Amino acid sequence: QPQPQPQPQSQPQPQPQLLPQQHQPLPQQHQQPQQQPQPQLQPQAEPEPQKPQIARDEFGVPIRTSKAASSQAAPAISTESPAKGGAFQYATKEEAKEAFKQLLTDSKVRSTSTWEHALRVIAGDKRYGGLKTVSERKKCFEEWTHAQRRVEEEEDRKAFQRAREAFLTMLDQCAELKKTPRFSVAMSLLEHDSRWRAVKDLRDREDIFEDWLDVLSRREHEERKARRKGDLDAFKQLLEDTPWITSLTEWRRVYEKLQDHPRCKVLEKLDCLEVF
């Protein structure tokens, strides 16, 4: 039998040599994911104005305020002059100063307030722009505080005097204190009275109570003195109205007969002798 012819072996096809990845260009659609997206330029928006930590008045002078106070007082402390909103115009600077001082008084600014605190209160008023410069306003504020301090001291003195008089009246109206005049007793009896609480300081209450004790002692002394004088005058009138008593009557006889008389009994024997 014929032998089968061997099949010629197929020669391996040469593989095309691949270039390294970095040298072989990629199609456009494969390179797209590797590219970084270019940021689109948005039209630049104007930055929102930030609240300054240090407020400034219309002339750019910084005014130190806390964060909480500056947020509350932002409408009052503005970089724009309040005068632009229709500030009052005054014929003279003196009139503008008087109006500025009246503005401080009407706004209930205290003489102990700082310029920064006063500015937050008054800057929105039209009278604020009557004085055109910050230096003029500060100088006027200092003049006002100096005068206002004396006014407030006088008002405080009068208020304390009224409270003191009411306190003394309260003590006089308490009959139990005249029996036991002690501060501890007064406190237990009167501490809920509005006149007691009107005097704020404990030391002031004690001082007023001591003054009341002195007044009470002098008053009682004057009352005893007046009562004794009245008793002496009454006994003298008794002697004058008794017909049997003359300038020659002996004291011993007079006293023996009159010692039980009410006008004689209220007096000491020596007092009666002195009147006789």
LUMTOR-389507 format. One record per residue: x, y negated, z negated of N, C-alpha, C in turn; residue in three letters. Coordinates in steps of 0.1 Angstrom, whole numbers, padded with zeros to 4 digits, always signed. Layout:
BEGIN
XYZXYZXYZala...
***
This chain:
BEGIN
+0008+0012+0000+0000+0000+0000+0009-0013+0000gln+0004-0021+0008+0012-0034+0008+0012-0041-0005pro+0024-0046-0009+0025-0053-0021+0019-0067-0020gln+0012-0072-0030+0006-0086-0029+0017-0096-0029pro+0015-0106-0021+0025-0116-0020+0023-0126-0032gln+0034-0128-0037+0034-0137-0049+0029-0151-0045pro+0020-0157-0053+0015-0170-0050+0026-0180-0054gln+0027-0189-0044+0037-0199-0048+0032-0208-0060pro+0041-0209-0069+0038-0217-0081+0037-0232-0077gln+0026-0237-0082+0024-0252-0079+0034-0260-0087ser+0040-0269-0080+0050-0278-0086+0043-0288-0095gln+0047-0291-0106+0041-0301-0114+0042-0315-0108pro+0031-0321-0107+0030-0335-0102+0038-0345-0111gln+0046-0352-0105+0053-0362-0114+0043-0372-0120pro+0044-0373-0132+0035-0383-0139+0040-0397-0137gln+0031-0406-0134+0036-0419-0133+0041-0425-0146pro+0053-0431-0145+0059-0436-0158+0051-0449-0162gln+0047-0448-0175+0039-0459-0181+0049-0469-0187leu+0045-0481-0184+0053-0491-0190+0049-0493-0205leu+0058-0498-0213+0054-0501-0227+0042-0510-0228pro+0034-0508-0238+0021-0515-0240+0023-0530-0239gln+0035-0535-0245+0036-0549-0245+0040-0555-0232gln+0044-0546-0222+0048-0551-0209+0037-0549-0199his+0027-0541-0203+0016-0539-0193+0005-0548-0195gln+0002-0556-0186-0009-0566-0189-0023-0559-0190pro-0030-0564-0199-0044-0558-0201-0054-0566-0193leu-0064-0559-0190-0075-0566-0183-0080-0577-0192pro-0087-0587-0185-0092-0598-0193-0101-0595-0203gln-0110-0585-0201-0120-0582-0211-0114-0575-0223gln-0102-0569-0222-0096-0563-0234-0088-0573-0242his-0083-0583-0235-0075-0593-0243-0084-0602-0251gln-0097-0603-0247-0106-0613-0253-0107-0611-0268gln-0108-0599-0274-0110-0597-0288-0098-0602-0296pro-0086-0601-0289-0074-0604-0297-0071-0619-0298gln-0078-0627-0289-0076-0641-0290-0083-0647-0301gln-0077-0656-0308-0083-0664-0319-0093-0674-0314gln-0105-0674-0319-0115-0683-0314-0111-0697-0317pro-0112-0705-0306-0108-0719-0308-0119-0726-0315gln-0116-0733-0326-0127-0741-0334-0132-0752-0325pro-0145-0752-0325-0152-0763-0318-0151-0776-0326gln-0147-0786-0320-0146-0799-0326-0160-0805-0328leu-0164-0806-0340-0177-0813-0343-0175-0828-0344gln-0185-0835-0341-0183-0850-0342-0181-0853-0357pro-0171-0860-0360-0167-0863-0374-0178-0872-0381gln-0184-0866-0392-0194-0873-0399-0188-0883-0409ala-0194-0894-0411-0189-0903-0420-0190-0897-0434glu-0179-0898-0442-0179-0892-0455-0189-0900-0464pro-0196-0892-0472-0205-0898-0482-0197-0905-0492glu-0202-0917-0496-0195-0925-0506-0196-0918-0520pro-0184-0916-0526-0184-0910-0539-0186-0920-0550gln-0192-0916-0560-0193-0925-0572-0180-0927-0578lys-0176-0939-0579-0163-0942-0585-0163-0939-0600pro-0152-0934-0604-0151-0932-0619-0149-0946-0626gln-0143-0956-0619-0142-0969-0625-0150-0978-0616ile-0161-0984-0622-0169-0993-0614-0163-1006-0613ala-0167-1014-0603-0161-1027-0600-0172-1037-0598arg-0170-1049-0602-0180-1059-0600-0178-1065-0586asp-0186-1076-0583-0186-1080-0570-0173-1086-0565glu-0164-1089-0574-0151-1094-0570-0140-1083-0571phe-0144-1071-0572-0134-1060-0572-0127-1058-0585gly-0131-1064-0596-0125-1063-0609-0129-1050-0615val-0120-1040-0619-0125-1027-0624-0131-1029-0638pro-0142-1021-0640-0149-1021-0652-0149-1007-0657ile-0143-1005-0669-0141-0991-0674-0154-0986-0680arg-0159-0975-0675-0171-0969-0681-0169-0954-0681thr-0177-0948-0689-0177-0933-0690-0184-0928-0678ser-0183-0915-0675-0190-0909-0663-0205-0909-0665lys-0209-0907-0677-0224-0907-0679-0229-0921-0678ala-0222-0931-0684-0226-0944-0684-0226-0950-0670ala-0215-0946-0662-0214-0952-0648-0225-0946-0639ser-0229-0933-0642-0240-0928-0633-0253-0934-0636ser-0255-0938-0649-0268-0945-0653-0268-0959-0649gln-0256-0966-0649-0256-0980-0647-0251-0983-0632ala-0251-0973-0623-0246-0976-0610-0254-0986-0603ala-0268-0987-0604-0275-0997-0597-0272-1011-0602pro-0268-1012-0616-0266-1025-0621-0252-1031-0617ala-0242-1022-0617-0228-1026-0614-0226-1023-0599ile-0227-1033-0591-0226-1031-0577-0214-1039-0572ser-0209-1035-0560-0198-1042-0554-0203-1054-0547thr-0216-1055-0545-0222-1067-0539-0227-1076-0550glu-0226-1089-0547-0229-1099-0557-0244-1100-0559ser-0249-1099-0571-0263-1101-0573-0269-1114-0568pro-0260-1124-0567-0265-1137-0562-0270-1136-0548ala-0266-1126-0540-0271-1125-0527-0286-1121-0527lys-0291-1115-0538-0305-1111-0538-0314-1122-0543gly-0309-1134-0543-0318-1146-0547-0315-1151-0560gly-0302-1152-0564-0298-1157-0577-0303-1172-0578ala-0306-1176-0591-0310-1189-0593-0299-1199-0591phe-0302-1210-0585-0293-1221-0583-0295-1231-0593gln-0284-1236-0600-0285-1246-0610-0278-1259-0606tyr-0284-1270-0611-0278-1283-0607-0264-1285-0612ala-0262-1280-0624-0249-1282-0630-0244-1269-0636thr-0231-1269-0639-0225-1257-0645-0230-1255-0659lys-0233-1266-0666-0238-1264-0680-0251-1257-0680glu-0260-1261-0670-0273-1254-0669-0271-1239-0666glu-0261-1236-0658-0259-1222-0654-0254-1214-0667ala-0245-1221-0675-0240-1215-0687-0251-1212-0697lys-0260-1222-0699-0271-1220-0708-0280-1209-0704glu-0283-1208-0691-0291-1197-0686-0284-1184-0688ala-0271-1183-0686-0264-1171-0688-0264-1167-0703phe-0263-1176-0712-0264-1173-0726-0278-1168-0730lys-0288-1175-0724-0302-1171-0727-0304-1157-0721gln-0298-1154-0710-0299-1140-0704-0294-1130-0714leu-0282-1133-0720-0277-1123-0730-0286-1122-0742leu-0292-1133-0747-0301-1132-0758-0314-1124-0754thr-0319-1127-0743-0332-1120-0738-0329-1105-0736asp-0317-1101-0732-0314-1087-0730-0310-1080-0743ser-0311-1087-0754-0309-1081-0767-0295-1075-0768lys-0285-1082-0762-0271-1079-0764-0267-1083-0777val-0259-1075-0785-0254-1078-0798-0241-1085-0797arg-0238-1093-0807-0225-1100-0807-0213-1090-0808ser-0216-1078-0813-0205-1068-0814-0203-1060-0801thr-0211-1063-0790-0211-1055-0778-0198-1060-0770ser-0193-1050-0762-0182-1054-0753-0187-1060-0740thr-0178-1066-0733-0181-1072-0720-0186-1061-0711trp-0180-1050-0711-0185-1039-0701-0199-1035-0704glu-0202-1033-0717-0216-1029-0721-0226-1040-0717his-0222-1053-0720-0231-1064-0716-0233-1065-0701ala-0223-1062-0694-0224-1063-0679-0234-1053-0673leu-0234-1041-0679-0243-1031-0674-0258-1035-0677arg-0260-1043-0687-0273-1047-0691-0278-1058-0683val-0270-1068-0680-0274-1081-0674-0271-1082-0659ile-0263-1073-0653-0259-1076-0639-0270-1076-0629ala-0281-1070-0632-0292-1070-0622-0301-1082-0623gly-0299-1091-0633-0308-1103-0634-0303-1114-0625asp-0312-1122-0620-0309-1133-0611-0300-1144-0617lys-0302-1145-0630-0294-1155-0638-0280-1152-0639arg-0277-1139-0636-0263-1134-0637-0254-1142-0626tyr-0260-1145-0615-0252-1151-0604-0251-1166-0605gly-0257-1172-0616-0256-1186-0617-0241-1191-0619gly-0233-1183-0626-0219-1186-0627-0212-1177-0616leu-0204-1183-0608-0199-1177-0596-0187-1168-0598lys-0179-1170-0608-0167-1162-0610-0168-1153-0622thr-0160-1143-0622-0160-1134-0634-0154-1141-0646val-0143-1149-0643-0137-1156-0655-0147-1165-0662ser-0155-1172-0654-0165-1181-0660-0175-1173-0668glu-0179-1161-0663-0189-1153-0671-0183-1148-0683arg-0170-1143-0683-0164-1138-0695-0162-1149-0705lys-0158-1160-0701-0156-1171-0710-0169-1175-0717lys-0180-1176-0709-0193-1179-0714-0198-1168-0724cys-0195-1156-0721-0198-1144-0729-0191-1145-0743phe-0178-1149-0743-0171-1150-0755-0176-1162-0763glu-0180-1173-0757-0186-1184-0765-0199-1180-0771glu-0207-1172-0763-0220-1168-0769-0218-1158-0780trp-0209-1149-0779-0207-1139-0790-0202-1146-0803thr-0194-1156-0801-0189-1163-0813-0201-1170-0820his-0209-1177-0813-0221-1184-0819-0231-1174-0823ala-0233-1163-0816-0244-1153-0819-0240-1145-0831gln-0227-1144-0834-0223-1137-0846-0228-1144-0859arg-0227-1157-0859-0232-1165-0870-0247-1164-0871arg-0254-1164-0860-0269-1163-0860-0273-1149-0866val-0266-1138-0861-0270-1125-0866-0267-1123-0880glu-0256-1129-0885-0252-1128-0899-0263-1135-0908glu-0268-1147-0903-0278-1154-0910-0291-1146-0910glu-0294-1140-0899-0306-1132-0898-0306-1120-0907glu-0294-1113-0907-0292-1102-0916-0293-1106-0931asp-0288-1118-0934-0288-1123-0948-0303-1125-0952arg-0310-1131-0943-0324-1134-0946-0332-1121-0948lys-0330-1112-0939-0337-1099-0939-0333-1091-0952ala-0321-1092-0957-0317-1085-0969-0324-1093-0981phe-0325-1106-0980-0331-1113-0991-0346-1110-0992gln-0352-1108-0981-0366-1104-0982-0368-1090-0987arg-0359-1081-0983-0360-1068-0989-0357-1068-1004ala-0347-1076-1008-0344-1077-1022-0356-1082-1030arg-0362-1092-1026-0374-1098-1033-0385-1087-1034glu-0387-1080-1023-0398-1070-1023-0394-1059-1033ala-0381-1056-1034-0376-1045-1043-0379-1050-1057phe-0376-1062-1060-0378-1067-1074-0393-1067-1078leu-0401-1071-1068-0416-1071-1070-0420-1056-1073thr-0415-1047-1066-0419-1033-1068-0415-1029-1082met-0403-1033-1087-0399-1029-1100-0408-1036-1111leu-0412-1048-1108-0420-1055-1118-0434-1048-1119asp-0439-1043-1108-0452-1037-1108-0452-1023-1114gln-0441-1017-1117-0440-1004-1123-0440-1005-1138cys-0451-1003-1144-0452-1005-1159-0444-0995-1166ala-0442-0983-1161-0434-0972-1168-0420-0976-1169glu-0414-0984-1160-0400-0988-1161-0398-0997-1173leu-0408-1005-1177-0406-1014-1188-0405-1006-1201lys-0410-0994-1201-0409-0985-1213-0395-0978-1213lys-0391-0974-1201-0379-0967-1199-0371-0973-1188thr-0364-0984-1190-0357-0991-1179-0344-0984-1175pro-0345-0973-1168-0333-0967-1163-0334-0965-1148arg-0322-0965-1141-0322-0964-1126-0327-0950-1122phe-0323-0940-1129-0327-0926-1126-0343-0925-1126ser-0349-0931-1136-0363-0931-1137-0369-0939-1125val-0364-0950-1122-0369-0958-1111-0368-0950-1098ala-0357-0943-1096-0356-0935-1084-0366-0924-1083met-0368-0917-1094-0378-0906-1093-0392-0911-1091ser-0395-0924-1096-0409-0929-1094-0411-0936-1081leu-0400-0942-1075-0402-0952-1064-0395-0948-1051leu-0388-0937-1051-0380-0934-1039-0388-0932-1026glu-0401-0930-1027-0409-0928-1015-0416-0941-1011his-0414-0952-1019-0420-0965-1016-0412-0971-1004asp-0419-0977-0995-0412-0983-0983-0403-0995-0987ser-0407-1001-0998-0398-1012-1003-0385-1007-1009arg-0385-0995-1014-0373-0988-1019-0364-0985-1007trp-0370-0979-0997-0362-0975-0985-0358-0986-0976arg-0364-0998-0978-0360-1010-0970-0346-1014-0974ala-0341-1011-0986-0328-1014-0990-0320-1001-0987val-0311-1002-0977-0305-0989-0972-0294-0984-0981lys-0286-0992-0986-0274-0988-0994-0278-0985-1008asp-0273-0974-1013-0276-0970-1027-0270-0980-1037leu-0258-0984-1034-0251-0994-1042-0259-1007-1043arg-0265-1011-1032-0273-1023-1033-0285-1021-1042asp-0291-1009-1041-0303-1007-1050-0299-1007-1064arg-0287-1001-1068-0283-1002-1081-0280-1016-1086glu-0274-1024-1077-0271-1038-1081-0284-1046-1083asp-0294-1044-1074-0306-1051-1076-0313-1047-1089ile-0312-1034-1092-0319-1029-1104-0312-1035-1116phe-0299-1036-1116-0292-1043-1127-0296-1057-1128glu-0297-1064-1117-0302-1078-1117-0316-1079-1123asp-0324-1069-1120-0338-1069-1125-0338-1067-1140trp-0329-1058-1145-0328-1056-1159-0324-1069-1166leu-0315-1077-1161-0310-1090-1166-0322-1099-1166asp-0329-1100-1155-0341-1109-1155-0352-1105-1165val-0354-1092-1166-0364-1087-1175-0360-1090-1190leu-0347-1089-1193-0342-1092-1206-0344-1107-1209ser-0340-1115-1200-0342-1130-1202-0357-1134-1203arg-0365-1127-1195-0379-1130-1195-0385-1126-1208arg-0382-1114-1213-0387-1110-1226-0382-1119-1237glu-0369-1124-1236-0364-1133-1246-0372-1146-1246his-0375-1151-1234-0382-1164-1233-0396-1162-1238glu-0402-1150-1236-0416-1148-1240-0416-1147-1256glu-0406-1140-1262-0406-1140-1276-0404-1154-1282arg-0395-1161-1276-0392-1175-1280-0405-1183-1280lys-0412-1183-1269-0424-1191-1267-0435-1186-1277ala-0436-1172-1279-0446-1167-1288-0443-1171-1303arg-0430-1171-1307-0426-1176-1320-0429-1190-1322arg-0426-1198-1312-0429-1213-1313-0444-1215-1315lys-0452-1207-1308-0467-1208-1309-0471-1204-1323gly-0465-1194-1329-0469-1189-1342-0465-1200-1353asp-0453-1206-1351-0449-1216-1360-0458-1228-1360leu-0462-1232-1347-0471-1244-1346-0485-1241-1352asp-0489-1228-1351-0502-1224-1357-0501-1225-1372ala-0490-1220-1378-0489-1220-1393-0488-1235-1397phe-0481-1243-1390-0480-1257-1394-0494-1264-1394lys-0502-1260-1384-0516-1266-1383-0524-1261-1394gln-0522-1248-1399-0529-1243-1410-0525-1251-1423leu-0513-1254-1425-0509-1262-1437-0515-1276-1436leu-0516-1282-1424-0522-1295-1423-0537-1295-1425glu-0543-1284-1422-0558-1283-1423-0562-1279-1437asp-0553-1274-1446-0556-1270-1459-0556-1282-1468thr-0568-1286-1474-0568-1299-1481-0561-1299-1495pro-0559-1288-1501-0553-1288-1514-0537-1288-1513trp-0532-1287-1501-0518-1287-1500-0514-1302-1497ile-0505-1306-1506-0499-1320-1505-0484-1319-1505thr-0478-1331-1504-0464-1331-1504-0458-1327-1518ser-0467-1327-1528-0462-1323-1541-0465-1308-1545leu-0472-1301-1536-0475-1287-1539-0463-1279-1538thr-0461-1269-1547-0450-1260-1547-0451-1250-1536glu-0440-1246-1531-0440-1236-1520-0445-1222-1525trp-0441-1219-1537-0445-1206-1543-0460-1205-1544arg-0467-1215-1548-0481-1215-1549-0488-1214-1535arg-0482-1221-1526-0488-1221-1512-0486-1207-1506val-0475-1201-1508-0473-1188-1502-0481-1177-1508tyr-0483-1178-1521-0492-1168-1528-0506-1169-1523glu-0511-1180-1519-0525-1181-1515-0526-1179-1500lys-0516-1181-1492-0517-1180-1477-0510-1168-1471leu-0503-1160-1479-0495-1149-1474-0504-1138-1466gln-0517-1137-1470-0525-1128-1463-0532-1134-1451asp-0530-1146-1448-0537-1153-1437-0530-1148-1424his-0538-1145-1413-0532-1140-1401-0521-1149-1395pro-0522-1162-1397-0512-1171-1392-0499-1170-1400arg-0500-1166-1412-0488-1164-1421-0482-1150-1419cys-0491-1141-1417-0486-1127-1417-0477-1124-1404lys-0479-1131-1393-0472-1129-1381-0457-1135-1382val-0455-1142-1392-0442-1149-1394-0434-1143-1406leu-0421-1144-1405-0413-1140-1416-0414-1151-1427glu-0411-1147-1439-0413-1156-1451-0404-1168-1449lys-0392-1166-1444-0383-1177-1442-0388-1187-1432leu-0395-1181-1421-0400-1190-1411-0411-1199-1417asp-0419-1192-1425-0430-1200-1431-0424-1211-1440cys-0414-1208-1448-0408-1218-1456-0402-1229-1448leu-0396-1226-1436-0390-1236-1428-0401-1245-1423glu-0413-1240-1419-0424-1248-1414-0429-1257-1426val-0430-1251-1438-0435-1259-1449-0425-1271-1453phe
***
